[in-house]
Amino acid sequence: MKKVPYRLYLTEDQMPKVWYNLRADMPEQPDPLLNPATGKPATLEELEQVFCTELAKQELDGKTRYFEIPEPVQEIYKQYRPSPLIRAYNLEKALDTPAKIYYKFEGNNTCGSHKVNSAVAQAYYAKQQGLKGLTTETGAGQWGSALSEACAYFGLPLTVYMVKVSYEQKPYRKAVMQTFGAEVIPSPSNTTNAGRAILEKDPTTGGSLGCAISEAVEKAVSTPGYRYVLGSVLNQVLLHQSIIGQEARIAMDLLDEYPDVVIGCAGGGSNLGGLIGPYMRDKLTGKANPRIVAVEPASCPSLTRGKYAYDYCDTGRITPLARMYTLGCGFIPSANHAGGLRYHGMSPILSKLYHDGYMEAVSVEQTKVFEAATMFARLETILPAPESAHAIRAAIDEALRCKESGEKKTILFGLTGTGFFDMAAYTRFNEGNMQDYIPSDEELQRSFDTLPEVPGLKD
Ligand SMILES: *Cc1c(COP(=O)(O)O)cnc(C)c1O
């Protein structure tokens, strides 16, 4: 048997110089974003009020297969990329599986996750446009720290609305953002109409991601020279994250390996959408037929139990409508430790691929995820983020099925980041105090009832 290295790093020369736009190879396009007021597809003119112009163009472009990665972005990528493709020899041995397990590790940077891949691109285009600053929201703090780092590279002011419970519970994430020079405001705040309205109703609320989005968008559109940026869900973010899958593909090709199964965790869908690119392309064009699996928390099961419908991207109901698998924009997930996977919807690209049968989805319970995370940490020398550990769980389950059946499958999964800011969750697991939560059908129905009526659109 061929022995491959533990970690394969591409050289700088081997790194991709383009982003891959999955939409260009889809037989049917995802449904367009709609303006909620008119029910008509959102136009470039509308989107560029909120987003940087170049990013709004990328959002609407389903045709261009490859976008050149701007030189300055390539140069920053080289400061923390390529990310390694790792063979999980120790995990394979411990599982006693005939399967080969590979993972692409995106946690080797200060923010500790893949999110910086899109943050750098978005900050670059904002700088190019001569903008005065950016706003965004952050839940657990990963996106906020990634964008703070990216804005620091380009000397661009940034205001981050951070969900108040996280602001209080994750002071170190806040400190990272402030160190990179960002202004961090706990949301809801009295700096916006949206925030003030929520505070008036409930002064003690801990806030929500949807509320923080509403505040960040309001701040961007009401401040001259400012725009809003988002860290997942949107087509442009999947485009930037395609660097992950392209690097993985080049490295796997060098090893003469092809995955039978590609697995990734899915919150808004950006890392998974990026990882699967070249393999989904083979599938869409009939060249190969790897299985593609999205893994989500049982507590926030948008693909496995959601509806494929037009919905707002935020709880505040101010964003355009996206057709996606959603639990309803009114869905408030239970306190689940994988903060990055607590989102009511899913990328419209992935939603369409799932709807059309090109992708599978599974949901996993939190304690099972932490069992997998702990096993992985002890064997592979990486302490995974709880979000990433969802993919580990599914990869382990797949490898155990191979043990049963004797199949020698090749598994590739995305390890999106490290969990050093999630030690409270690990502590809870270690002390046996972690609970699983699965929403009831009635509960989901209540949030489906919050789905918007779209003018002129029938199901
Ligand atoms: C944000 C985050 C995710 C989920 O986001 P996607 O857009 O679905 O990729 C997964 N893992 C980590 C470490 C994250 O920070």
The ligand as a Tripos MOL2 file, in Angstrom:
@<TRIPOS>MOLECULE
LIG
   15    15     1     0     0
SMALL
NO_CHARGES

@<TRIPOS>ATOM
      1 C1        -19.0280   29.6900   10.8600 C.3       1 LIG1
      2 C2        -18.4240   28.3610   10.9860 C.ar      1 LIG1
      3 C3        -19.0070   27.2300   10.3630 C.ar      1 LIG1
      4 C4        -20.3120   27.2560    9.6190 C.3       1 LIG1
      5 O1        -20.4270   28.1770    8.5910 O.3       1 LIG1
      6 P1        -20.6480   27.7370    7.0740 P.3       1 LIG1
      7 O2        -20.9530   29.0150    6.3850 O.co2     1 LIG1
      8 O3        -21.7670   26.7550    7.0300 O.co2     1 LIG1
      9 O4        -19.3780   27.1500    6.6170 O.co2     1 LIG1
     10 C5        -18.3570   26.0300   10.4700 C.ar      1 LIG1
     11 N1        -17.2090   25.9000   11.1640 N.ar      1 LIG1
     12 C6        -16.6160   26.9560   11.7750 C.ar      1 LIG1
     13 C7        -15.3520   26.7430   12.5220 C.3       1 LIG1
     14 C8        -17.2090   28.2180   11.6970 C.ar      1 LIG1
     15 O5        -16.6150   29.2470   12.3080 O.3       1 LIG1
@<TRIPOS>BOND
     1     1     2 1
     2     2     3 ar
     3     2    14 ar
     4     3     4 1
     5     3    10 ar
     6     4     5 1
     7     5     6 1
     8     6     7 2
     9     6     8 1
    10     6     9 1
    11    10    11 ar
    12    11    12 ar
    13    12    13 1
    14    12    14 ar
    15    14    15 1
@<TRIPOS>SUBSTRUCTURE
     1 LIG1         1 GROUP 0 **** ****
